[in-house]
Amino acid sequence: MELLKQYYAVIFTNTRTVGDNGYAEMAAAMETLARKQKGFIDFETARDQLGISVSYWDSLEAIANWKANLDHQVAQNKGMSDWYSWYKVRVCRVEREYEFNHRKSK
């Protein structure tokens, strides 16, 4: 990910209910849709017992527009009714980033 002057991270931490119930299909659709939104930068996710998904955006306005997207709202409502037993959302400004990549260092 290229370092931008200023950008934001939306950290979505959650625990899932039992069963897929259409979750995987909707999650893939939402990632595809998010990637098309103005201001979207990138997306990372991991799941074990706890799921953590982080989306990166160039502005708070872009985040608000994504939250208000009608298809995303359908997924949010389905998440509360069917897919998540708990979740927390954090919106953070990224102050600094750095990375290590073993393959690039050789």
Secondary structure, 3 states (H helix, E strand, C coil): CCCCCCEEEEEEEEEECCCCCCHHHHHHHHHHHHHCCCCEEEEEEEECCCEEEEEEECCHHHHHHHHHCHHHHHHHHHHHHHHEEEEEEEEEEECCCCCCCCCCCC
